[in-house]
Amino acid sequence: MDGWVVKPVETQQDNDVVLAEAAAWIARLQGSARTAAAEAAFKEWLAADSAHAHAFSRATDTWEVIPGAARLVGSAGRGSDKQRDDLQARWLAVAATLAIAIVGAVLYAQRSPTYLTGVGQQQTVTLDDGTRVSLNTDSKLTVLYTEDERRLRLDRGEGLFEVARDPLRPLIVEAGREQVRALGTKFVVRKDAMSVAVTLLDGKIEMIRPSNSGGAAASAGRKVLLEPGERVIARDDEPVVHDRPKVEALIAWRRGEVMFDDASLQDVAAEINRYGSSQRIIVDSSVAHLRVSGVFETRDPREFAQAMARLHRLQVRDADGRIVLHAPQAH
């Protein structure tokens, strides 16, 4: 799985025990039970395993969001014996609450892995239900499956979804404000800063757009049904745009290529820049309008720039890690 970052990876039962121990230690060290002996024992526990420090850090983060926890424990050393006993019981309850909260957060995270691809990287993963997802360059996908629902969130980038059929649990892909609902089907979702594009390759899906009105109508949203081969492009509250792109060009990235048919040089350069992290193509405004058709590799921006220079008689210039395409200089 080269090029992927998958988190979290803690799945062993021992981790739950360590987290519970960390929860008990942080509650104890903030209460009246904090003594020199307790601190020495804590340091010994901390040094016993590198995982203990990580668990204690996680416990500290969770402790800080429990309302009134520190104030409650801090007061355990004041008042009468009965008050101290009562507060000690509360201290134990807080420690138990903290342990449950931490372990619960980890278990939730284990059910909700996040997949990341770097710039220029692609990879495919098969989810627990058999659904296959292929992510394109610089993408982030979070799996939010429950017993009742299959939900995926595409925070950025592009994914090809081949959905395993389950009539009782339709799969929902969130991309910004847009949602795509599917049973067993194949489609592509691309999300960038300005728009979300959904293309149906096979089967049936509906795209649910948030409504401009308030109340229940806003929650229900507006449904846009797609037919195979159709693409819908949504930009904020603007009307959706429907078209039928060439499927071969749409998924050429799976072969490490991009395909264009009479596109502007500016748009082509921007697309190739999605795949390169070390060198970026800069198109001078005087030649940005030139038209481009063809198939190009995503991993070699310099070769593309040289091809454009030969085709349109342009000049190529290196400038601080950038490859600049511009018109020939007048003599």
C-alpha positions in Angstrom: 0.0 0.0 0.0 2.8 2.4 -1.0 1.6 6.0 -1.0 -1.1 5.5 1.6 -1.5 6.7 5.1 -4.1 4.7 7.0 -5.1 5.7 10.5 -5.5 4.6 13.1 -3.8 1.2 13.2 -4.4 0.3 16.9 -6.4 -2.9 16.8 -4.9 -5.1 19.6 -6.8 -5.7 22.7 -3.8 -4.8 24.8 -4.1 -1.2 23.6 -7.5 -0.9 25.4 -5.9 -2.0 28.6 -3.1 0.6 28.3 -5.6 3.3 27.6 -7.6 2.4 30.7 -4.4 2.4 32.8 -3.5 5.9 31.4 -7.0 7.1 32.3 -6.6 5.9 35.9 -3.1 7.5 36.2 -4.1 10.9 35.0 -7.1 11.1 37.3 -5.0 9.9 40.2 -2.2 12.3 39.6 -4.7 15.3 39.7 -6.3 14.2 42.9 -5.4 14.1 46.6 -3.8 10.6 46.0 -0.9 12.3 44.3 2.1 11.5 46.5 5.8 11.0 46.0 5.2 7.3 45.9 2.4 7.6 43.3 4.6 9.8 41.1 7.5 7.3 41.3 5.1 4.5 40.4 3.8 6.6 37.5 7.3 7.3 36.2 8.0 3.6 36.4 4.9 2.7 34.4 5.6 5.4 31.8 9.2 4.1 31.2 8.0 0.5 31.0 6.7 0.8 27.4 6.8 3.5 24.7 3.1 2.9 24.2 2.4 4.2 27.7 3.5 7.7 26.9 1.3 7.8 23.8 -1.7 6.5 25.8 -1.1 9.1 28.5 -1.0 11.9 26.0 -4.3 10.7 24.6 -5.8 10.5 28.1 -4.6 14.1 28.8 -6.4 15.4 25.7 -9.6 13.6 26.7 -9.4 14.8 30.3 -9.3 18.4 29.2 -12.7 18.1 27.5 -14.5 16.5 30.4 -16.5 19.4 32.0 -15.4 20.1 35.6 -13.2 17.1 35.9 -10.1 18.8 37.1 -12.0 21.1 39.5 -13.8 18.0 41.0 -10.7 16.0 41.5 -8.7 19.0 42.8 -11.3 19.5 45.6 -10.9 15.9 46.8 -8.4 16.9 49.4 -10.5 19.5 51.2 -13.4 19.3 53.7 -14.5 16.8 56.3 -13.7 13.0 56.2 -17.2 12.3 54.8 -16.8 15.0 52.2 -13.4 13.6 51.2 -14.9 10.1 51.0 -17.7 11.4 48.8 -15.3 13.2 46.6 -13.0 10.2 46.4 -16.0 8.2 45.1 -16.6 11.0 42.5 -12.9 10.8 41.6 -13.2 7.1 40.9 -16.3 7.9 38.7 -14.4 10.5 36.8 -11.5 8.1 36.2 -14.0 5.5 34.9 -15.7 8.0 32.7 -12.3 9.0 31.3 -11.3 5.5 30.6 -14.6 4.7 28.8 -14.3 7.9 26.8 -10.8 7.2 25.6 -11.4 3.5 24.8 -14.6 4.5 23.0 -12.9 7.1 20.9 -10.3 4.6 19.8 -12.9 1.9 19.0 -14.8 4.6 16.9 -11.6 5.5 15.1 -10.9 1.9 14.4 -14.3 1.7 12.6 -13.6 5.0 10.8 -10.2 4.7 9.1 -8.9 7.5 7.0 -7.1 6.9 3.7 -4.7 9.4 2.2 -2.9 9.5 -1.1 0.0 11.9 -1.7 0.5 14.1 -4.7 1.0 11.9 -7.8 0.0 8.7 -6.0 -3.0 6.4 -6.6 -4.1 3.3 -4.8 -7.1 1.0 -4.4 -8.6 -0.4 -1.2 -11.3 -3.0 -0.7 -13.6 -2.1 2.2 -15.2 -4.5 4.7 -18.4 -4.9 2.7 -16.5 -5.6 -0.6 -16.8 -2.1 -2.0 -13.7 -1.1 -3.9 -12.4 2.5 -3.9 -9.6 3.7 -6.1 -8.2 7.1 -5.0 -6.5 9.5 -7.4 -3.7 12.0 -6.5 -3.9 14.1 -3.3 -7.1 12.6 -2.0 -8.5 12.0 1.5 -11.3 9.5 2.2 -12.9 8.6 5.6 -14.9 5.5 6.1 -17.9 6.0 8.4 -19.6 2.6 8.4 -22.1 1.6 11.0 -24.4 -1.4 11.4 -27.2 0.6 9.8 -25.4 2.7 7.2 -22.5 2.8 4.8 -21.1 6.3 4.6 -17.9 7.6 3.1 -16.6 11.2 3.2 -14.4 12.5 0.4 -12.7 15.5 1.9 -10.6 16.3 -1.2 -9.4 14.7 -4.4 -11.0 12.0 -6.6 -12.3 8.5 -6.2 -13.7 5.7 -8.3 -16.3 3.8 -6.3 -17.3 0.2 -7.2 -20.1 -0.4 -4.7 -21.0 -3.8 -3.4 -24.7 -4.3 -3.5 -26.6 -4.2 -0.2 -30.3 -3.2 -0.5 -30.6 -2.8 3.2 -27.7 -0.4 3.5 -27.3 2.0 0.6 -23.9 3.5 0.3 -23.6 7.3 0.7 -20.6 9.3 -0.4 -20.3 12.9 1.0 -18.3 15.4 -0.9 -18.6 18.8 0.7 -22.3 19.7 0.8 -23.2 17.1 -1.8 -24.2 13.5 -1.2 -24.3 10.6 -3.6 -26.6 7.7 -2.8 -26.0 4.3 -4.4 -26.8 0.6 -4.1 -24.6 -1.6 -6.4 -23.0 0.7 -9.0 -19.9 2.3 -10.3 -19.2 6.0 -10.3 -16.5 8.7 -10.0 -16.6 11.6 -7.5 -14.1 14.5 -7.8 -14.0 17.3 -5.2 -11.8 20.4 -5.5 -12.0 23.8 -3.8 -14.7 25.2 -6.2 -16.8 22.2 -7.3 -17.9 18.6 -6.9 -18.3 16.5 -10.0 -20.1 13.1 -10.1 -20.0 10.8 -13.1 -22.1 7.6 -13.3 -20.3 4.8 -15.1 -22.8 2.0 -14.4 -26.0 1.3 -12.4 -28.1 4.0 -10.7 -27.3 6.8 -8.3 -28.9 9.9 -7.1 -27.1 13.1 -6.1 -28.7 14.9 -3.1 -28.0 18.7 -3.1 -28.7 20.9 -0.1 -31.8 23.1 -0.5 -31.6 26.8 -0.2 -34.8 26.9 1.9 -34.8 26.2 5.6 -36.5 23.5 7.7 -37.2 20.0 6.6 -36.8 20.9 2.9 -33.2 21.9 3.5 -32.5 18.6 5.3 -34.1 16.5 2.5 -32.3 18.5 -0.2 -32.9 18.3 -4.0 -32.4 15.0 -5.7 -30.6 14.8 -9.1 -30.9 11.4 -10.8 -28.0 10.3 -13.1 -28.0 8.0 -16.1 -24.9 5.9 -17.1 -22.4 8.1 -18.8 -23.8 11.3 -17.3 -21.8 13.8 -15.2 -23.2 16.4 -12.9 -21.0 19.3 -11.8 -22.1 21.3 -8.7 -20.8 24.7 -7.6 -22.2 26.0 -4.3 -25.7 27.2 -4.9 -25.5 27.5 -8.7 -27.6 25.2 -10.9 -26.0 21.9 -11.6 -24.3 21.4 -15.0 -25.0 18.2 -16.9 -22.8 16.7 -19.6 -21.5 13.4 -20.9 -17.7 13.3 -20.8 -15.6 10.6 -22.5 -15.3 7.8 -19.9 -11.9 6.7 -21.2 -10.5 10.2 -20.6 -12.3 10.5 -17.3 -10.5 7.5 -15.7 -7.2 7.7 -17.7 -5.5 8.6 -14.4 -5.7 4.9 -13.4 -3.1 4.2 -16.1 -1.0 7.2 -15.1 -2.3 9.3 -18.0 -4.4 12.3 -18.8 -6.4 12.8 -22.0 -7.7 16.0 -23.6 -9.8 16.9 -26.5 -9.5 20.5 -27.6 -8.8 21.8 -24.1 -7.0 25.1 -23.3 -3.3 24.9 -22.6 -4.0 26.6 -19.2 -6.5 23.9 -18.2 -4.3 21.1 -19.3 -1.3 22.5 -17.4 -3.5 22.8 -14.3 -4.6 19.2 -14.6 -1.0 17.9 -15.0 0.1 20.0 -12.0 -2.3 17.9 -9.8 0.2 15.0 -10.2 3.5 16.7 -9.7 5.1 17.9 -6.4 8.6 19.0 -7.5 7.9 20.9 -10.7 4.9 22.9 -11.8 4.0 24.1 -15.2 3.4 27.8 -15.5 1.6 29.0 -18.6 2.1 32.6 -19.7 -1.2 34.5 -20.2 -0.3 35.2 -23.8 -0.4 31.5 -24.7 -3.0 30.2 -22.2 -5.7 30.1 -24.9 -3.9 27.6 -27.2 -5.8 24.4 -27.8 -4.5 20.9 -26.8 -5.6 17.4 -27.7 -3.8 14.2 -26.9 -2.7 11.7 -24.2 0.1 12.6 -21.8 1.8 10.9 -18.9 1.1 12.5 -15.5 4.6 11.8 -14.1 6.6 13.8 -16.6 5.6 17.5 -16.7 8.8 18.5 -18.5 8.1 16.1 -21.4 4.6 17.7 -21.7 6.1 21.2 -21.7 8.6 20.2 -24.4 5.8 18.6 -26.5 3.7 21.8 -26.2 6.8 23.9 -27.2 7.3 21.8 -30.3 3.6 21.8 -31.2 2.9 25.5 -30.7 6.5 26.8 -31.2 6.8 28.0 -27.7 9.8 28.5 -25.4 10.4 26.6 -22.2 12.2 28.3 -19.3 13.1 27.0 -15.8 12.4 29.3 -12.9 12.8 28.2 -9.3 11.4 24.8 -9.7 8.8 25.9 -12.2 8.6 25.1 -15.9 7.4 28.2 -17.7 5.8 28.1 -21.2 5.8 31.3 -23.0 5.8 32.8 -26.5 9.1 33.2 -28.3 11.0 36.4 -27.4 10.9 39.1 -30.2 14.4 39.9 -31.6 
